[in-house]
Amino acid sequence: CIIFFWATTALLSHFKKYYTGTVSNETTEVLAKEKNNKIMNAMTNSQQQSQSSGGGALESVLIRFKELGINFLAIDFDMTMIDVHTGGRWMGTAQELETHVRPEFVELIQTCLLNDIQVAICTFSPQVPLIQHVLEQLIIQALPTPNNEQQTYSIPIRGGDRSWTYQGNGSRHGKQGHIASAVEEMLSTAPPDLEITKQTTVLIDDDRRNIRHALQDGTRAVWFNPDKPHHLLRELKRLV
């Protein structure tokens, strides 16, 4: 009876820890580490595949960007950069959200920033500080130290937090206002010779309506298929 009572008490103690979050937090940390390891492994595998495929998919994308004069990527967040739709109401931690970031976008964004191609996140989510934390942890901090003090890595975010307004005369349909506002911010601190236009911009989004609005407004756009993220670079190489 004493043994049974001790075992029951220990079991109840375990359940108490679980429901109060002690075990849950530990599990979350393990899952976050596992996901980050998967992201790094996926990036390594992608780089190895690129090296064995005649110069690599990313290099081909950069070449195509140069041919078309592309110098700015506007990227959606929910169901595009990440593999879930938060609805702007993510209740978990930033570390938990990091486990949903697609490795394809980590590698693409880092490669663009290292090759003087501007990047911004354009989303309807109001959780901008949360998104900023994810970008800092997974992308910005992993980049090498800039060669000079004037060079910095920055990813503006335009979300649904009402922290910004677009006062220009351009389209506000879809993500067009987000894109224009992000460009205004980037040009305010960029070298005077940097010119970003609709023709030098590409929107990547899983929402066909945003893609349609962009194309109708003269902005290049690529529809991202959430079910086939490995097709991303292929579609970017097909830009016209």
C-alpha positions as MATLAB code, in Angstrom:
seq = 'CIIFFWATTALLSHFKKYYTGTVSNETTEVLAKEKNNKIMNAMTNSQQQSQSSGGGALESVLIRFKELGINFLAIDFDMTMIDVHTGGRWMGTAQELETHVRPEFVELIQTCLLNDIQVAICTFSPQVPLIQHVLEQLIIQALPTPNNEQQTYSIPIRGGDRSWTYQGNGSRHGKQGHIASAVEEMLSTAPPDLEITKQTTVLIDDDRRNIRHALQDGTRAVWFNPDKPHHLLRELKRLV';
ca = [
       0.000    0.000    0.000;
       2.854    2.350    0.810;
       4.495    1.564   -2.545;
       1.194    2.117   -4.387;
       0.675    5.462   -2.625;
       4.200    6.615   -3.482;
       3.798    5.658   -7.140;
       0.429    7.409   -7.363;
       1.850   10.561   -5.760;
       4.780   10.587   -8.198;
       2.422   10.146  -11.149;
       0.190   12.982   -9.977;
       3.262   15.153   -9.507;
       4.292   14.443  -13.098;
       0.836   15.370  -14.385;
       0.941   18.573  -12.345;
       4.253   19.529  -13.910;
       2.893   18.783  -17.384;
      -0.258   20.835  -17.042;
       1.495   23.752  -15.382;
       3.917   23.923  -18.315;
       7.172   22.626  -16.820;
       7.400   19.611  -19.080;
       5.813   21.535  -21.956;
       8.513   24.215  -21.882;
      11.262   21.621  -21.905;
       9.585   19.859  -24.805;
       9.273   23.155  -26.680;
      12.986   23.839  -26.323;
      13.822   20.370  -27.623;
      11.466   20.773  -30.593;
      12.923   24.193  -31.405;
      16.462   22.795  -31.369;
      15.430   19.856  -33.538;
      13.732   22.154  -36.047;
      16.720   24.510  -36.187;
      18.961   21.509  -36.797;
      16.634   20.396  -39.578;
      16.776   23.868  -41.125;
      20.562   23.890  -41.054;
      20.719   20.341  -42.443;
      18.277   21.253  -45.190;
      20.358   24.306  -46.084;
      23.510   22.176  -46.163;
      21.834   19.557  -48.340;
      20.505   22.270  -50.637;
      23.962   23.784  -50.972;
      25.469   20.366  -51.702;
      22.815   19.696  -54.323;
      23.440   23.111  -55.831;
      27.157   22.470  -56.105;
      26.484   19.212  -57.935;
      23.908   20.656  -60.352;
      25.985   22.891  -62.557;
      26.385   26.011  -60.422;
      23.315   25.622  -58.243;
      19.738   26.797  -58.183;
      20.441   29.839  -56.034;
      23.244   30.973  -58.303;
      20.903   30.608  -61.273;
      18.312   32.729  -59.474;
      20.874   35.446  -58.775;
      21.926   35.415  -62.427;
      18.298   35.774  -63.499;
      17.776   38.618  -61.015;
      20.802   40.404  -62.455;
      19.523   39.943  -66.009;
      16.157   41.453  -65.085;
      17.556   44.129  -62.768;
      15.783   42.710  -59.706;
      17.024   44.336  -56.497;
      14.115   43.906  -54.079;
      12.132   40.911  -52.789;
       8.844   41.428  -50.932;
       7.939   38.214  -49.106;
       4.690   37.194  -47.448;
       4.885   35.565  -44.011;
       1.958   33.251  -43.163;
       1.926   30.081  -45.300;
       4.801   31.450  -47.358;
       7.888   32.048  -45.238;
       6.363   29.837  -42.549;
       4.384   26.624  -43.030;
       1.363   27.626  -40.904;
      -1.214   30.414  -40.972;
      -1.162   32.253  -37.652;
      -4.119   34.471  -38.473;
      -2.163   37.204  -36.702;
      -2.914   35.491  -33.394;
       0.087   33.306  -32.655;
      -0.205   32.272  -29.005;
       3.049   30.343  -28.729;
       6.580   31.605  -28.191;
       8.914   33.024  -30.805;
      11.023   29.882  -30.457;
       7.994   27.749  -31.306;
       7.252   29.906  -34.340;
      10.842   29.534  -35.517;
      10.219   25.809  -35.946;
       7.749   26.629  -38.731;
      10.122   28.722  -40.871;
      10.797   27.132  -44.246;
      14.550   26.548  -44.839;
      14.098   27.551  -48.489;
      13.391   31.114  -47.412;
      16.186   31.255  -44.848;
      18.694   30.437  -47.554;
      17.079   32.682  -50.178;
      16.877   35.734  -47.919;
      20.432   35.349  -46.629;
      21.752   34.949  -50.169;
      19.897   38.060  -51.318;
      21.146   40.199  -48.437;
      24.718   39.094  -49.091;
      24.337   40.098  -52.752;
      22.881   43.596  -52.227;
      19.299   42.573  -52.948;
      16.875   44.221  -50.543;
      14.292   42.128  -48.677;
      11.113   43.069  -46.805;
       8.341   41.080  -45.163;
       4.868   42.185  -46.268;
       2.093   40.636  -44.213;
      -1.374   41.328  -42.871;
      -0.356   39.981  -39.466;
      -0.157   42.622  -36.719;
       2.438   40.599  -34.768;
       5.392   42.550  -36.127;
       7.661   42.287  -33.022;
       7.248   38.517  -33.075;
       8.156   38.327  -36.759;
      11.120   40.631  -36.179;
      12.420   38.325  -33.453;
      12.200   35.315  -35.773;
      14.081   37.149  -38.527;
      16.815   38.260  -36.141;
      17.342   34.797  -34.679;
      17.248   32.693  -37.828;
      18.549   35.041  -40.522;
      20.260   38.255  -39.403;
      22.398   36.789  -36.614;
      23.575   33.958  -38.869;
      25.020   36.350  -41.465;
      28.740   37.175  -41.465;
      29.935   40.476  -40.056;
      29.653   43.271  -42.669;
      32.880   44.351  -44.344;
      32.398   47.977  -43.328;
      30.537   49.941  -40.678;
      28.162   51.485  -43.207;
      26.884   48.090  -44.340;
      24.042   46.678  -42.276;
      21.566   43.856  -42.724;
      17.998   45.037  -42.365;
      14.642   43.481  -43.229;
      11.785   45.991  -42.965;
       8.419   44.562  -41.960;
       5.095   45.942  -43.087;
       2.280   44.308  -41.156;
      -1.224   44.998  -39.972;
      -0.154   46.782  -36.797;
      -1.022   50.306  -38.014;
       2.523   51.482  -37.316;
       2.967   52.792  -40.856;
       1.060   54.566  -43.580;
       1.578   54.910  -47.305;
       0.953   58.468  -48.512;
       1.856   57.964  -52.150;
      -0.455   57.846  -55.149;
       0.205   54.210  -55.991;
      -2.082   51.224  -55.611;
      -3.103   50.075  -52.144;
      -4.668   46.823  -53.301;
      -3.286   43.560  -51.916;
       0.288   44.044  -50.766;
       1.054   47.025  -52.998;
       0.798   49.594  -50.212;
       2.990   47.421  -47.980;
       5.618   47.177  -50.705;
       5.619   50.906  -51.454;
       5.953   51.819  -47.774;
       8.833   49.362  -47.284;
      10.617   50.866  -50.288;
      10.225   54.350  -48.821;
      11.934   53.179  -45.628;
      14.772   51.453  -47.459;
      15.477   54.401  -49.743;
      15.581   56.771  -46.760;
      18.759   55.084  -45.505;
      20.178   53.589  -48.706;
      22.980   54.987  -50.878;
      21.707   57.702  -53.254;
      22.353   55.528  -56.306;
      19.908   52.808  -55.187;
      16.719   52.863  -57.246;
      13.856   50.486  -56.513;
      10.870   50.445  -58.854;
       7.988   48.123  -59.665;
      10.119   46.685  -62.449;
      12.956   45.811  -60.036;
      10.632   44.273  -57.434;
       9.342   40.714  -56.992;
       6.508   39.743  -54.638;
       6.414   36.157  -53.344;
       3.036   35.241  -51.868;
       0.767   32.221  -51.447;
      -2.386   34.324  -51.946;
      -3.323   34.495  -55.630;
      -5.268   37.707  -55.055;
      -2.125   39.534  -53.914;
      -0.271   38.120  -56.907;
      -3.007   39.331  -59.258;
      -3.014   42.844  -57.751;
       0.782   43.020  -58.075;
       0.809   41.932  -61.712;
      -2.016   44.336  -62.584;
       0.012   47.130  -60.984;
       3.134   46.308  -63.004;
       5.041   44.506  -60.233;
       6.633   41.138  -60.886;
       5.163   38.421  -58.695;
       5.577   34.693  -58.088;
       2.809   32.586  -56.618;
       4.209   30.351  -53.874;
       2.651   26.902  -53.627;
       2.628   25.973  -49.895;
       2.396   22.298  -50.827;
       5.497   22.434  -53.032;
       8.034   24.745  -51.356;
      10.872   23.038  -53.252;
       9.524   24.639  -56.454;
      10.319   28.162  -55.211;
      13.732   28.568  -56.825;
      12.516   26.975  -60.047;
       9.733   29.548  -60.322;
      12.110   32.421  -59.578;
      14.425   31.255  -62.361;
      11.470   31.422  -64.752;
      10.788   35.110  -64.115;
      10.300   37.223  -67.192;
];
